[in-house]
Amino acid sequence: MKTFLKSVLACAIGTVFGFALLVFFGMIFLIATASLSSSKMGEASIKDNSILFLPLQGQVVERKGTSFIDWEEDSPFFSGPRHIGLFELLESLRKAKTDEKIRGIYIKLGGLRCGWASAEAIHRALLDFKSSGKYIQAYGEYFDEKSYLIASAADKIFIYPEGAFEFNGIAAVPLFAKGTLEKLGIQTQIFRVGEFKSAVEMFTQEKMSPENRQQTRELVNDLWNHFVQIIAERRQIEPQVLNDLASDLDVLRAHQALEHKLADEPASEEQVLELLRTLSGTEKDKKLPLVSFSRYYRSTSQGFALGKPNRIAVIFASGEIISGRSSDDYVGSEDLLTAMRQISRDKEIKGLVIRVNSPGGSALASDVIWRQTLEIKKTKPVIASFGDIAASGGYYLAAGADHIFAEANTLTGSIGVFGVYFTTQDFFDKKLGVTFDRVLTHPYADVGDGSRPMTTFERKRIQSQVEQTYQQFLRVVKQGRNYQSEEEVDNVARGRVWSGLQALQQGLVDDQGGLSEALKKAAEVANLGDSWDVEVFPREKSPFEQLMMAFGDMAWVQNLLQSEHPFQDIVDLWNRMRVWQKGGGVLALNPDQIEIR
């Protein structure tokens, strides 16, 4: 009887397991077939008189990719944060401008999280789209300054009658963990070059230093004045009037935005959709021909196929820079070097654009990437495009480019380095009752070990290493930007963060613009005319790899890993500190924990 039951149970388990495998591989087959069919349909899948739909709600990232399963668009399996690919969005707008099947754009705004440079890039692309004579309508239940900057490119801005409106200026609110470390009994050993290199202040100060306050004040004022200039021009309102509205908190609700002509009409989304129905000539019994920009991009991105001649390669360096492999949050030098070597060998690739959106990280990894750009420059033009931030190591790796573009409000520069070590002896001994002993072959075999304080000799040696790294940073910038001397570079360095406008004045960048302008410049330098395509690196994962990753994106996993709690900032900071220690202790990093909002 027992044998019989075991056999039945084994058969049942085998049947279930086999059925699961059948379903699994069936899904892969169906997905691959659907993906292939989609690629064959191309632009034919877009109907005449379509309206490009821009649901700008969620986190803007540099590149999202063309995943065959988009968990973030009406999927019952995903409830995590929505990601908006800036690259895909801008390319969709560029193509839709001349696409006769696209009659206009509908922008729905709300809960948008992005940097100032990303917001301006979208704004500028919308204005370029409008130059074709097509319409743009924007709607939102809530606007802040960044989403309003995007909406200001529209023909009309509709706001929900009881909606909210934030127009109160820009704030920078940095985090300081000195008190936390003191309570834990952890001492910090700081080594830096540059009085403006404020990244270390989170460990040593309870508020901003005079130098950091100066650069931050100038930075936020520059960003705000540029924003006001754009809105004043788009809405035909005097800049002083806009500044008075912000100072007096006169605009908090929809009726106030309408009263001060920041918005055009109160409306529900249903009313806006009815307007779009009229503009598109869609009959009442027919479905409104809205096509999301992500679907539009997937449908029309076949022009970026591999193997075509005259291609411009784009490499995305988004996140903190580390040695080794890349991840969602970190730029790995190993992966970038692999991609760059592929680009060097491909004779059909005529130029490279490095898209940087990074606060920096490991000075060593940044130098490794920079040196590889010099190798590519021997045979192909290298153009750099800066996103929301290209600071410290993010600036370092691109300093050798033939031409550098930055947005007016890109956080740029921060040419400086630092080292940070933590002495945890008191924490383990007095808080946890844990002690350490040691056996050494040489006096300083355990240098940097947090279980004991550093000696004066060790501190001097490490400070010397930091200073040598800084001098190398100055040499890299001097060579790449054609400064006359390292002293001249030092005048704009010392860890100072500049806006893109200031960076242009200081000679740190060559032009104002974004990724689109950088691609055009690369094609121009390579003498390609108008006949060229784009290839993105690192290349996208296969459908099977994407499917494996997709299973990891289930809602319960996302909610578990991304749940927020009162100490989330401290936990994130601690995780970053652990990564920093793996970078050799010497960092070219900007304090991107300062949120400019």
N, C-alpha and C positions, 0 to 999 in steps of 0.2 A: 504493500500500500504506500509506504513511504517513497519507494522508488517511482511509483506511478505519479504521486504528487509532485516529486522533483522534476519528472519529465514534463508534466503539464506546465509547471511554473517556468521551466527553462524555455519551453516552446512559446509561452505567452510573452516572456521577456524578449525572446528573439524576434517574435512577430512585431512587437511594439517598436523595438530598436530598428528593425528592418524598415518598418513603415516610416519611422522618423527620418531615416537616411533617404528613403525614396522621396519624401516630401522635400527634404533639404536640397537634394540634387535637382529635383524638379523645379524648385524655386530658382536655382542658379540658371537652369536651362531657359526657363520662361523669361527671367530678367535679361539674360544675354540676348535672347531673341528679340525682346522688346527694345533693348538698347540698339541692336542692329537695325531693326525696322525704323526706329526713330532717326538714326543717322541717314538712312536712305530717303526718308520723307523730307528731311531738311526744312527749308523755308516753306515747302508746300503745306506744312501743317498749320501755318499761320493764315487765318482767314482774311479776306478783304475787309477794309474799314475797321480793323482791330484797334483797340486802345491798350497801350502798354501800361501795365499796372505795377506801381512801385509801392509795395507794403513796407514802409520804412519803420518797422517796429522790431527792436532787438539790438544785438551787438554787431557793429560794423567790424568786419575783419578784412585783412588785405586780400585774401583769396579763399573762397569756399570750395571751389572745385565743382565738377559736373558729376556728382554722385548719381548713380542710376536709381538709388533709393533716397529720396529726400525726406528724411524723417521730420523735417521742420515745416513742411507744407501740408497741413490738414491730415497728418498721419495719426491713426489711433494708438500707435505704439510709442509716441514720443511726447513728453510734456516738459522738456528741458528748455534752455534759452534758445531763441531764434538767432541764427547768424546770417548776416547779410554780407555777401562777398563784394567788396568795393571794385575789384577788377572786373568781375562779371557784370556788375551794374553799369560801370562806365563803358564797357564794350557794347552792352545792349543799347545804351543811349547813342553811341557812335553809329551803330548799324541802323537803328530805327530812324535816325535823322533822314536817311536817303531811301528808306524802305517805303514803297508806295502802299503797302498793305497796312502800315501804321499811320493812323490819322491824328493821334494825339496821345497824351500821357495823363494818367490819373495817379496822384500821389496821396497816399493815406499815411499820415504821420501820427506817432504816439509812442512814448516809451523808447525813444531812440537813444542809443549809447554809442557815441563815437567821439573822435578827437576833432579839434577845430579844423585841422588841415583836411581831414576826410570830408567834413561838412562842406568846406569851400570847394573841394574837387567836384563833389556832386552838384553843387550850385552852378559851377562854371560849365559843367557838361550839360546841364539842363538849359542854360542860356544858349549854348551852341546848338542844341536840338531846336530851340525856338527860332533860331535864325533861318530855319527851313520854312517857316510860315505855319507850322503846326501848333496846336494849342496845348497848354498844360493847365490842369486844374488841381488844386491842392485842398485837402480836407484834414482836419484834426479835431480831436476832443481836448487835447492838451498840447501846448507849444512851450518849449524852452528856447533859449537863444540859438542853439545849434540847429534844432529842427526848424526854427523860424528862418534861419539863414537859408536853408534849403528851399523852404516854401516860398521865399521872396522871389524866386525865379519864375513862379507861376503867373499865369494871366490873372487868376483870381484865387484868393485865399478864403476858404469857407471854414467857419469855426462853429462847433456845436453850441447852441444858444446858452447852455449852462456850463460851457467848457471853462478850462483854466488856462492862464497865460502867464508865463514867467518872463519878466523883463526887468531885471534888477542888478545887472552888472556881472562881473566875473570875480570869482574867489579862488584863492589857492590855500588849501588847508592841509599842511604837511603833518605827518605823524612823527612823534618823538617817543622813543622807548627807553630813555635813560632811567626813568623812575622804575620801570618794570625790571630792568636788569639789576638795579640796585636792590630791589626787594628780593630778587632771586639770589643775590650774592655773586653776580657775574660781572667781572671787570673787563673793559675793552681796551685793547691795544690798537691805536689808530696811527697809520702812517699815510701821509698824503703830500701831494704837491699841488699848490693852487688854493688861494684863499677863498675862491668861489666854489670849490669842489665840495658841495654841501651834502653829498650822499652820506658822509660819515656823521653828520650832525644828529641824525636820528638816534645815535648811540651815546652822544656826548652832551647834547643840549636839551633844554626843556622848551626852548623857543628858537626862532631864527637868529642867526648871527647877523650883524650889520651888513656884511657883504651879501649874504644870501637874501636878506630882506630887500636890499637895493636891486639885485638882479631880478628878483621875483616881481617887485613892484613895476619895474620898467617893462618886464615881459607881459604881465597881465594888462597894463595900460596900452601897450602896443597892440595886443590882440583885440582889446575892446575897441580902440579907436579905428582899427581896420574894419571890424564888424559894423560899427556905426556908419562908417563911410559907405559901405555897401548898401546897408538898409536905407540910408538917407537918399541914395541915388535911385534905388529901386522903388521906394514908396513916396518919393518927392516930399520928404520931411526934413527940416533943418536939423543938423547934428546936435545943436544945443537943445532943441526940443526933445530929442531922443534921450539925451543925457539927463535932462530934468525929469523925464518920466521914470527913468531908472532910479534916480536919487530919491524921489518922493514916493516910490512904490505905487505909482498911479495906475499900473496895469497888472491886475491879478486875475481878472475874470474876463469872460468873452465880451460882455457889453462894454467894458473899458477898452479892450483892444479895438472894437468896432468904433467906439467914440473917438479914439485918437488915430484912426485910419491905419492901424497896423494890420487889420483884417478887412475883408470886403463885405461879406454877407454872413448872417447867421443861417445855419442850415443843419439838418440831420443828414446822415449819410444817404438815406433813401432819396432825399431831395437832390443831392449831388448826383446820384446814379441816374435819376430821371433827366437831369441836365445832360449828362453824358450820352444818354439814349438819344436825346434830340441832336446833339452835336455829331453823333456817329450815324444818324439816320436809321437807327434800329427800330423796327416795328415793335409795338407793345407786347405782342404775343411771342416775340423772339427773345432768345437769351442775349444779354448784353455781351458783346465780343471783347471781354477783358482777357488779356494774356499776361501772366506774371513775367517780370523781367528774367527770372531764373529759368522758366520754361522757354522763353524767347531766346535766351542765350544758348541753352542746350540745342535748340532747334536750328540755330544759325551759326553755330561755332564750328561747322565742318571745314570752314576756310582755314582753320588752324591745324589741319591734318599734318601728320609727319611726312617727311619725304619731299615736300614741295621746295622748290628753289627759292633763294632770296628770303630767308627768314631772319627775324630779329628774336633773339632769345631773351626771356625775362626770368630773372632769379629773384625770389622773394626771401628777404632776410627780415623776418618779423619775430620779435621776442628778444629775450636776453641771450647773449652770445656765450657759448660754452665750447670746449673741446669735445670732440666725439660726435654722436648722432643727434639729430634734431628730434624735437617733440612738438606738441601743440604750443608749448609756452617758451621753448628755447630754440635758438638757431645753433645747430651743430656744425662746426667747421668741417668735419669729415664729410658730411652730406653735401655741403656747398662746394667743396673741392672736387668731389666726384662729378657733380653737375658741371662745374667749370671745365673739367677735363673733357667731358663729353662734348661740350660746346666748342672747345679748341680743336677737336678732331673732326668735327662736322664741317665740311667745306661749304655746304649750302647755308649754314648760319653765318650771316655777314656782320653781325654786331651783337653786343650784349647790353642789356639794361638791368642794373641792379636796383631793385626796389627795396629801400631800407625803411623799416618802421621799428626801430630798436633803441632802447636806452643805453645799450652797450653791454658790457660783461667782462669776460676774460680778456685781458690785454694780449695774452699770447695767442688765443684763438683769433682775435681781431687781426693781429699781425699776419698770421698764416693766410687768412682770406685775402688781406690787402696784397700780399706778395703774389698770390695767384692772379689777381686782376692785372698786375704788371706783365705777367706772362701772356695773358690774352691780348693785352694792348699791343703786343709786338706784331700781331696779324689782323686784329679786329678792333673797331672802336668800342670803348666801354663808357657808357653813360650811366650816371647815378640819378635816381629819383627818390627824394625824401618824402615820407608820409607825415604822420602826426609827430613823430620824434625821430631824429637821427643825431643822437648825442653820444659823446665819449666813444666807446668802441664802435657804436653804430656809425659815427662819423669817420673814425679811423679806417674801417675796412673799405670805405668808398672814397677816401681822400685822393687816391691815385687815378680816379676816373678822368677821362678826357673832358667831360662837361658834367656839371652838377645842377640839378633842378631842385628847388624847394618851394613849398607853398609859403605864402606870406606869413602864415602863423605856425609853421613847422618849428618845433623846439630843436634848435640846431647848435652844434658845437660841443660845449662842455669838455674842452680839450684838457684833460687832466687825469690823474690816476690816484688810486689809494689802495692801501692794504688794511685789512681788519682781522684781528685775532681776538678770541675770547678766553679769558682765564676763568675756569669753572671750579677751581679748587674749593673756594668757600661754599659754593652751591652744593657740591657733592658732600663735603665734610660736614658743614653746619646745618644744612637743610635735610640731607638724606643719610648722613652718617657713613658715607662711602669714602674710603681713603685709597691712595695709590702708592705704590712703591716702584722702583725702577732699577734696571741694570743696563749700563751703557758701555759700548766699546770706545766711544769718543765723547768728549765733554758736551758737545751740542747735538748729539744724535737724536734727541727728542725736541729739537727746536720747533716751536709752534704748537707743542702739545698743550692743550688747555688746562691740564691738571696741575700745572705749576706756573708761577709768574715768569715773565721773560727777564733776562738780565740786561743790564745797560749795553753790554757788548752786542747781544743779539738784536736789540732794538736799533742800534746804529747800523748793523749790517742790513737789516730789512729796510730801513729808511733809505739806505744807499741803493738798494735794488729798485725801490719805488722811484727814486730820482733818476736812475738810469733809464727806466721804462718811460718816464716823462720826456726825457731828452730824445729818446727814439721816436716818441709820438710827435714831438716838434719837428724832427727831421722828416718824418713822413708827410706832415702837412706842408712844410717848406718846399719839399720836392714836388708834391702834387699840385699845390696852389700857387707856385712860383713866387713865394715871398723872397725877399732879398736876404734875410738872415733869420736865424732861430730866435733872436731877440724880437724881431718884428712879429713872429708867430706868437711869442710869449705874451705880447701885448693884447692879443685877442683870445688868448688861452687862459691858463690859470684856473681852469674849471668853469669858466663863465658860460652860461646858457644864453643864447641869442634867439630872437624870433627870426623867421625866414627873411623878413624885410631887413632886419639889422645884419643878418649874416651876409646878405647881398652887398650891403654897404661896406662891410668889413673884408670882403673878398673871399669869404669862406664858401660861397656858392656862386654860380655863374648866371642863373636865370630864375625867374619866378614861374612856376608851373608844376604840373603833376606828371603822372605816368604817361598820359597821352602825348604830352609835349616831349617827354624823354624818348618815346618810341619814334616820333617824327624826326627828332634830332639824330638818333642813331641811323635811321634810314637816309637822312641827308648826308651825314658824314661818310656813309658807305656808298653813296651815289646810287641809291636804289630807285629814285624817283617815287612814283606812287605804286609800284608793283612789288609788294612785299607782304609777308604774313608774320604771325607771331607764334612762337612756341614757348610754353611755360615750363620752367624747371623748378624743383624736381618734378619729373613726369608723374602723372596721376597713377594711383594704384589700380590694379586689375579689378574686374568685377568681383572675383572671389575674395580678394583682400578687402575690398570695400564691404562685402557682405559680412565678413568676420568682424570688422570694426563696427558695423551697424548693430550687430547683436550686443556689443558693448555699450551701445547708446540707448538701451532701453530706459524707460522713465525712472524705474526704481533705482537703477544704478546712478543715473544723473542726479536724482534727488538726494541720494546718499552722499555722493561725492561733492555736490555743489551746495549743500544746505548751508545757510548762513547762521552765524551765532555771534554774540557780542564780542568775542575775541578773535573773529575771523582775520582781522588785519594783523594781529600779533602772530597767529598761526602761519599766515602767508609769509610774514617777514621771517619767521624762524626757518621755514622751508627754503626761502631764498638764501638765507645765511648758510645753510648746509651746502647748497649748490656752489656758493661763492668760494667756500673753503676748498672745493675740488679744482678751482681755477688757478691754483698756485698762490693764492693770497693777494696777488697784485691785480687790481681791477681797473678797467676803464669803463665806469658805470655812472649814469646820471640818476638822480633821485626821482624816478618816475612814480614813486608813491605819492608825490605831490599832485593831487588832482586839480586841474584848472577847469573850473566848471562855471 
